[in-house]
């Protein structure tokens, strides 16, 4: 019944006028469903047992783990103190104070989030969860929170891995409200001539594509969190999608943004480009809910691809594969997909049966290309020392194995954490002239911390996005946990890794945002006058500092 009601509300919204006066586009599929109780990325509660053969595979593949199996605590059994604030009568129907709901909105998807939720530790749970049904509801809730001086944390898909949605740093506020945008979904308007779509901020990735597909269009934005992350979340965190060589970040797709701040509405004009001063959109991009609540956005869309060509190429080392990928990007061949995976990760994920670096690439287009860019790319990669493992349809095996590991990584991590494995990632970006020394320094420092704190473990590297002037190295840490000491182990490993990243000249994040976890490194990275300007901007639109306090600033 609840799902039918949400669908009815979405259909009503779809029938309203669009933001430019045209009729809104009807929804083409069911709206996002409220999640059933779960732990981690996809583990239902109560959690199913982990089969002995799975435990054996983990021990064999990693050389550690599966010393114990831990089942997550059911949210129904969570005991939380009563809310410190009651919603106003006029808005009460939009709020929930149920303990399971509050617990489910306490954490994102970072390793330390999973460990605490596993054991039912919800000390920072919000007092209330609000679910607005319209932008007018958002305005009313924001204004009420501002009046009550209650902290307000916007919530999209809850996929933050940097403490972006945890009510940490909110201790001075009389209450905390999590603002879940799950009911603000849909394709609100479509300008096919300009190839732009207006999407509600709570619309998750799969629904975005479902709504655009009947029109032969796609946003073509596929972060690893695609299944659950939302349009508003992508914008608020400056997320990066699956395009590896152009239009990587959501920045490249945004045409205009609308948001609600404690000081009023913030809505930019639809334009293909503008030189009129600093961009209002750029200030909201990456603002992480600290300035206001993003309610909808116009984004650039494209025809769905019809022609694809792909290949996989192996190299003796990550360094040789990365240098070949650099040459390919600087030759401006611009493959849609280009991933470089070191030998350890290629082996652990099952993409290769041997420890060789793997380069996976693919080209795509909406019209049949007159030239064959894949052939030219393979020629270049071979000249750089690569060996073609497969091309064309035959490339599917290695690429499919790697892609399955990529897409399935969040679900796999649920299993690994329950089996006592520290499993976490961090990423950066660095210019090509510093790439070799950067990767070496970060891997060696992180691996030394892993050995010191865990005795053994793995630190692997892949390049997720490539630019003419640099790339985004993405690191994965796998190590045996000590039950009860996992958070201290990971915090010390992460601190060592972040110091190495900053000291070697990289950014503390390429696409995972700052949140609360990356604040120490971000403070070193940003210029002091910029930090002052950002604080001043926040004071101007959020004078009482209620918007996601503790994040970014």
DOLODO-415642 format. One record per residue (C-alpha): x, y, z; residue in three letters. Coordinates in pm, whole numbers, plus 50000, padded with zeros to 5 digits. Example, Ala and Ser with C-alpha at 12.3 -4.5 7.8 and 13.67 -1.06 7.14 Angstrom:
<rs>
512304955050780ALA 513674989450714SER 
</rs>
This chain:
<rs>
500005000050000UNK 502845023850086UNK 504525017949752UNK 501235024549570UNK 500895057349757UNK 504415067949659UNK 503695059549297UNK 500475079649310UNK 502335109649453UNK 505015106949186UNK 502385105648912UNK 500715136649057UNK 504045154849052UNK 504705143348698UNK 501415158848587UNK 502275193248724UNK 503775220648512UNK 507495218548449UNK 509875245448566UNK 509905263448231UNK 506125263148193UNK 505895232047976UNK 503975201548089UNK 506095178748304UNK 507035145248154UNK 505025115848297UNK 506955090548500UNK 507815059948297UNK 508445036048583UNK 507845030748950UNK 509335055549191UNK 512135045949426UNK 510995022249695UNK 511765028550060UNK 514455004050151UNK 513594974050361UNK 515684970250672UNK 519214962150570UNK 522774965050686UNK 525604976750468UNK 525004978950097UNK 522614950550033UNK 522454926850330UNK 518824921450440UNK 517994919250808UNK 518054894250958UNK 521214886250765UNK 521474853250578UNK 524314829850680UNK 527594830650488UNK 528194796550335UNK 531324777250440UNK 532534775150079UNK 532434813350055UNK 534484815750371UNK 536984791150224UNK 537294811349901UNK 537984843150099UNK 540704826150303UNK 542274810949992UNK 542134842449778UNK 543274867150044UNK 545264845150278UNK 543324858350577UNK 539804865150699UNK 536894842450794UNK 538304836751142UNK 534804844751263UNK 531424853751118UNK 529434882451264UNK 525764889351207UNK 524514925351205UNK 522094937251470UNK 518494940851355UNK 517304976851356UNK 514064966651526UNK 516074958951835UNK 517904992151850UNK 517265012252166UNK 517595049852111UNK 516845078752343UNK 513605097152263UNK 513795125852013UNK 514755158952167UNK 512355177951943UNK 508805172451822UNK 507825183251470UNK 505135209951428UNK 501615197151391UNK 501335211251038UNK 504355190650922UNK 504045160251149UNK 502895137850862UNK 506295143050695UNK 508335131550996UNK 509295098651155UNK 510725093351502UNK 510805055251486UNK 514075040951617UNK 514735018351313UNK 514235047951079UNK 516555070151281UNK 519165042651302UNK 519025037150925UNK 519815074150873UNK 522805075351106UNK 525585063550875UNK 526665061550516UNK 528705033450362UNK 532225039050496UNK 534005009550657UNK 533775025351001UNK 530035030850938UNK 529504994250858UNK 531374982251166UNK 529415004351405UNK 526064995951246UNK 527024958951252UNK 527034960551631UNK 524084983751677UNK 526165014151781UNK 523995044051681UNK 525175070251929UNK 524875097851667UNK 521395088951541UNK 519275118551423UNK 516295128151636UNK 513885128851342UNK 513725117750980UNK 511805140550743UNK 510515129850401UNK 509235159850205UNK 506815152849920UNK 507365185549735UNK 509775214749712UNK 507305234749919UNK 507675208350192UNK 511455212250174UNK 511155249650223UNK 508825245250521UNK 511125219750687UNK 514255240750630UNK 512575271550774UNK 511275252151076UNK 514755238051145UNK 516265272751111UNK 513685286451358UNK 514415258351606UNK 518205259751538UNK 518045222351465UNK 520815207251253UNK 519585195450913UNK 521385168650711UNK 520205163050351UNK 519995126050264UNK 519965111749912UNK 520965075349879UNK 523045073950196UNK 526085061950000UNK 528705085650145UNK 531995068550231UNK 533555098950400UNK 531205105850690UNK 529145129750480UNK 525755121650637UNK 526675111250991UNK 525445135751257UNK 528975139551390UNK 529895175151482UNK 526295183851569UNK 526635181851946UNK 525925218952004UNK 522515217151836UNK 519315210052029UNK 518315183351774UNK 519275167851440UNK 516925161751146UNK 517825138850854UNK 516075151650539UNK 515455121450314UNK 514555131549957UNK 513325097149851UNK 509905111249753UNK 511285139249539UNK 511745118049228UNK 510925120348862UNK 511575136048527UNK 510055170548577UNK 510685184348231UNK 512465175347909UNK 513905198047640UNK 514695173747360UNK 515895200847123UNK 518525212447373UNK 519045176947500UNK 518475186347859UNK 516365170548131UNK 515065184448459UNK 515325157848730UNK 514145158349089UNK 517055156149331UNK 515965123749498UNK 515875104149172UNK 518295074349194UNK 520505063448904UNK 518435034148771UNK 515255055048765UNK 517055083148580UNK 517825058848299UNK 514345043348309UNK 512795077548261UNK 515085088047977UNK 515085054847789UNK 511655059247620UNK 512995091347466UNK 516115074147333UNK 518255094247576UNK 520675087647859UNK 522485108248120UNK 525335083048087UNK 526455088548445UNK 527315056148622UNK 529225059048950UNK 529875026949139UNK 527065037249374UNK 524685040949075UNK 522105016749214UNK 521345038449517UNK 522925072749475UNK 520815101949354UNK 520955132149126UNK 521135156049420UNK 523815135249589UNK 525935134549273UNK 525825172349253UNK 526375178549624UNK 529485156549627UNK 530835164049276UNK 530645127049201UNK 532395110948904UNK 530735086548666UNK 532005058648447UNK 533225080248159UNK 536975077448206UNK 538375103947973UNK 535805131547920UNK 532775144448109UNK 533935124448409UNK 532395145848683UNK 528785155748727UNK 530015191648680UNK 530195185048306UNK 526535174348294UNK 524955202148500UNK 523095230048318UNK 521285245848614UNK 520575238248981UNK 517755247249220UNK 518185245849597UNK 516495257149916UNK 518655275150173UNK 517705288850515UNK 517875323450354UNK 515655315150056UNK 515625297649717UNK 518745294849506UNK 518025287749139UNK 520365293948849UNK 519375302248493UNK 519475275648223UNK 522385284347995UNK 524825264247782UNK 527645285847922UNK 528155319548085UNK 530995343048171UNK 528905363448413UNK 531045362248724UNK 531585332148950UNK 529085304748872UNK 526215299149119UNK 526195262749010UNK 529885258449085UNK 529325269549442UNK 526615243449495UNK 528645216249324UNK 530575199249603UNK 528825219149877UNK 527785186550050UNK 524545200250191UNK 526315227750387UNK 524675256450194UNK 521225242650123UNK 519115213749996UNK 519325206949623UNK 515765200549501UNK 516115196449122UNK 518575201948842UNK 518705205248467UNK 521295181348326UNK 522655175747977UNK 521615142647821UNK 522625124647503UNK 521315098347261UNK 521775063047386UNK 524865046247239UNK 524255020646966UNK 527775011646860UNK 530424998147095UNK 533914984147060UNK 536064971547346UNK 539334954447424UNK 541574943847711UNK 545354947147706UNK 547854934047961UNK 551144949448071UNK 554024937148286UNK 553544965048544UNK 551184992448656UNK 553765018548558UNK 553965006248199UNK 550185003448170UNK 549675038448314UNK 552205053448077UNK 550515036847780UNK 547145050047897UNK 548665084747929UNK 549825083347568UNK 546375072047457UNK 544625100747636UNK 547115126447515UNK 546565114047160UNK 542955125747218UNK 541395092647121UNK 539015096747419UNK 537645061747488UNK 534435061747692UNK 535935036047925UNK 539595033248019UNK 540575015748340UNK 544055005348444UNK 544254978648716UNK 547434966948884UNK 548384930248875UNK 547374922649233UNK 543864936449189UNK 543444919848848UNK 544294886549012UNK 542294890949333UNK 539144901349144UNK 539534872348900UNK 539884894648594UNK 543184877148512UNK 544614843748612UNK 548074859448648UNK 549424890348819UNK 549744913348520UNK 548444948948496UNK 545234951148295UNK 544024979448074UNK 540324977747988UNK 539065001847724UNK 535945007547523UNK 534555031747266UNK 530905039647207UNK 528785062846993UNK 525195069546899UNK 526025069146528UNK 528255044746345UNK 531795059046347UNK 533475064446011UNK 536835056246165UNK 537745027346392UNK 539285043646701UNK 539745010146879UNK 542204998146615UNK 544265029846655UNK 544145027047033UNK 545324990847028UNK 548164999946796UNK 549275026847038UNK 549015004047342UNK 550964976547170UNK 553695000947070UNK 553905009847440UNK 554534973447538UNK 551034959847584UNK 549744925947476UNK 546214924247345UNK 544324898847552UNK 541044902447364UNK 539234926747136UNK 535744931146998UNK 533184906747130UNK 535964884747267UNK 536984912847503UNK 533934905847712UNK 535504879347935UNK 538234900048102UNK 536184931848093UNK 533134913448219UNK 535054898448510UNK 536494932048607UNK 533184950248560UNK 531344924148767UNK 533914928749043UNK 533544966649016UNK 529754967049030UNK 529584939549291UNK 532264954149519UNK 529844971149763UNK 527894938749814UNK 531104918549844UNK 532344942450109UNK 529304933750324UNK 530504897650323UNK 534144906550391UNK 533334929150684UNK 531174902050841UNK 534144878350798UNK 536534901250986UNK 538264917650689UNK 539134954450683UNK 537934964350338UNK 538085000850237UNK 539185023849956UNK 540485059049907UNK 541315078349594UNK 543225108649476UNK 544375126649162UNK 547855137549062UNK 549605151648757UNK 551575128048534UNK 554975142648629UNK 554415130948988UNK 552525098948917UNK 555295073248969UNK 556645087949293UNK 553125094849418UNK 551845059249377UNK 555045044549519UNK 554965067049827UNK 551255061549898UNK 551395023749850UNK 554565019550057UNK 553285041550341UNK 549855025250348UNK 551284990150323UNK 553684997450611UNK 550765009150826UNK 548784977950732UNK 551664955350833UNK 552224973851159UNK 548564973251260UNK 547324940951101UNK 550384919351044UNK 549554913550679UNK 547254926350407UNK 546974939550053UNK 547114974449904UNK 546094975249538UNK 545805003349284UNK 543705011148980UNK 543315042548770UNK 539655051748744UNK 539795084348548UNK 542435097748312UNK 543155132948194UNK 545675147847956UNK 547585162248251UNK 547085134848510UNK 544975106748649UNK 543005094448950UNK 544735065849137UNK 542245045849345UNK 543585024549631UNK 541994994149796UNK 543044981250138UNK 542294945450247UNK 543614933350581UNK 542684910650874UNK 540784928751148UNK 541114923551521UNK 537634920451661UNK 536814951251864UNK 539854970451738UNK 538794974951374UNK 538075012151397UNK 541415020351555UNK 543204999051298UNK 541495015851005UNK 541705051151147UNK 545465048151184UNK 545865032750837UNK 543705060250684UNK 545595087650867UNK 548935074450738UNK 547545071650386UNK 546135107050388UNK 549425121450511UNK 551205103650227UNK 548655116449972UNK 548995152650082UNK 552785151250120UNK 553145136249771UNK 551095164149613UNK 547745147149548UNK 544215157049640UNK 542515141849942UNK 539625131449720UNK 538945128749348UNK 535265119549367UNK 534355107649717UNK 533875142949858UNK 535285157050183UNK 532595149050438UNK 533965147350788UNK 536645121050733UNK 538725141150484UNK 538605174250667UNK 542185173550802UNK 543645168650455UNK 541225192750291UNK 542265220350532UNK 545855215850416UNK 544845215050051UNK 542605245850021UNK 544045281450016UNK 543375300750335UNK 541575330050163UNK 539295305149987UNK 538425288850319UNK 537455323150456UNK 535345330350148UNK 533565296750180UNK 532775303050546UNK 531465337650457UNK 529215322750187UNK 527835298050439UNK 527145325450692UNK 525275344850424UNK 522845316850329UNK 522905297050655UNK 523375322550933UNK 522735297751214UNK 524965270751064UNK 522285243751066UNK 523055228350725UNK 525055195950763UNK 527345209851035UNK 530685192351064UNK 530945183950693UNK 533295201950450UNK 533755231650685UNK 
</rs>
